[in-house]
Amino acid sequence: MASRLPAVPRLVFTVIEPISLISGCLPALFLSDWFVREQISEVASPLGATAVISVSDHARLVAQQLGNTYGLLFMVGVAVLYTTTELNVVRNYLVALLIADVGHVGLTIATLGPERFAAVGNWNAMTWGNVGFTTFLAVTRIAYLLGLFGPDKPAAVPVSQKTK
């Protein structure tokens, strides 16, 4: 199925997005304390020091469950995009992901608050992923769903169904 998508969404949804999901899954599962601390970048004091944030077992468990969810999203995405021949299934899958993208970015912004959200220069890599990259995925989904990348390629007709 992935071969029926136009080139840009095919690259984004079948290569870049799965890599990003694994890139979120592994540290959430295996570097949970770091993953939790990186969710919101801390501003350094005038002396250059930042407070060390202790990570509770509660936060660690939530991070690991999130990592497991990223792994699940990776597997579902690969399964849908590489096995179905139905474009409606792919479109519905992308709509569901778009709704989740809006929630993901919205919750991140709400938690950052207006000041930290507006201080883009202070964002760390995790914030850029949560807001910037997820917004990129959402915009790519919208553009694909609106047909801005061009039409999908037609389904291949099996040799047995071709007329001579």
C-alpha positions in Angstrom: 0.0 0.0 0.0 2.7 2.5 0.9 3.8 2.5 -2.7 0.4 4.1 -3.7 1.1 7.2 -1.7 2.7 10.2 -3.3 6.5 10.4 -2.7 6.6 13.0 0.2 3.9 11.5 2.4 5.2 8.0 1.7 8.7 9.1 2.9 7.3 10.9 5.9 4.7 8.3 7.1 6.6 5.1 6.2 10.2 6.0 7.0 10.6 9.2 9.1 7.6 8.8 11.4 8.4 5.2 12.3 12.0 6.2 13.1 10.7 9.0 15.3 8.4 6.6 17.2 11.3 4.2 17.9 13.4 7.3 18.9 10.7 8.1 21.5 10.1 4.5 22.5 13.6 3.5 23.5 14.6 6.3 25.8 11.2 6.3 27.5 11.6 2.6 28.2 15.3 2.5 29.0 16.3 6.0 30.0 13.1 6.9 31.8 14.6 9.4 34.4 16.3 11.3 31.6 13.2 11.2 29.4 11.0 12.6 32.2 13.5 15.4 33.1 13.7 16.4 29.4 10.0 16.9 28.9 10.3 20.5 30.0 13.6 22.3 29.7 14.7 24.1 32.8 16.1 27.6 32.6 19.5 27.9 34.1 20.2 30.2 37.1 22.4 33.3 36.5 25.3 31.2 37.7 24.6 28.6 35.0 23.3 25.9 37.3 20.0 24.1 36.9 18.1 22.3 39.6 18.3 18.5 39.6 14.8 17.1 39.3 14.2 13.8 41.1 12.0 11.4 39.2 9.4 9.5 41.2 8.5 5.9 40.5 5.1 7.3 39.4 6.7 9.5 36.7 9.0 6.7 35.6 6.1 4.3 35.2 4.1 6.8 33.2 7.2 7.4 30.9 7.7 3.7 30.4 4.0 3.3 29.6 4.3 6.2 27.1 7.4 4.4 25.6 5.3 1.3 25.2 2.6 3.3 23.5 5.2 4.7 21.1 6.2 1.2 20.3 2.6 0.2 19.7 2.1 3.1 17.4 5.2 2.1 15.5 3.9 -1.5 15.0 0.4 -0.3 14.1 1.8 2.2 11.6 4.0 -0.3 9.9 1.2 -2.9 9.8 -1.3 -0.5 8.3 0.9 1.2 5.8 2.7 -1.9 4.6 -0.1 -4.4 4.5 -3.5 -2.8 3.6 -4.4 -2.2 0.0 -7.4 0.0 1.0 -6.7 3.7 0.8 -9.7 4.4 3.0 -8.0 2.5 5.8 -4.9 4.6 5.3 -6.9 7.8 5.3 -8.8 6.9 8.4 -5.6 5.9 10.1 -4.1 9.3 9.2 -7.2 11.2 10.5 -6.9 9.3 13.8 -3.2 10.3 14.0 -4.0 13.9 13.1 -6.5 14.1 16.0 -3.8 12.6 18.3 -1.3 15.1 17.0 -3.6 18.0 17.9 -4.0 16.5 21.4 -0.3 15.9 21.8 0.7 19.5 20.8 -2.2 21.0 22.7 -1.3 19.2 26.0 2.3 20.1 25.6 1.5 23.8 25.1 -1.0 23.8 27.9 1.6 22.3 30.3 4.4 24.6 29.1 2.2 27.7 29.7 2.4 30.8 27.6 5.8 32.1 28.7 7.7 28.8 28.2 5.9 28.2 24.9 6.7 31.6 23.6 10.4 31.2 24.6 11.2 29.1 21.6 14.9 29.9 22.0 14.9 27.9 25.3 13.2 24.8 23.9 15.2 21.6 24.2 15.2 18.8 21.7 12.3 17.1 23.5 10.1 20.2 23.2 11.0 20.6 19.5 9.9 17.0 19.0 6.7 17.4 21.0 5.7 20.6 19.4 7.7 21.2 16.2 8.0 17.7 14.8 4.4 16.7 15.8 3.2 19.9 14.1 5.2 19.0 11.0 3.5 15.5 10.9 0.1 17.1 11.4 0.6 19.6 8.6 1.9 16.7 6.3 -1.2 14.7 7.2 -3.5 17.6 6.4 -1.7 18.3 3.1 -2.0 14.7 2.1 -5.7 14.4 3.0 -6.4 17.6 1.0 -4.6 16.1 -2.0 -1.8 18.8 -2.0 0.9 16.2 -2.8 -1.1 15.0 -5.9 -3.2 11.9 -6.4 -2.5 8.5 -5.1 -1.2 6.0 -7.6 -3.7 3.6 -9.0 -3.8 0.1 -7.6 -1.8 -2.4 -9.6 -4.0 -4.8 -11.6 -3.0 -8.4 -11.2 -1.7 -10.0 -14.4 -4.6 -12.6 -14.2 -7.2 -9.7 -14.5 -5.5 -7.9 -17.4 -7.2 -8.2 -20.7 -5.3 -9.2 -23.8 
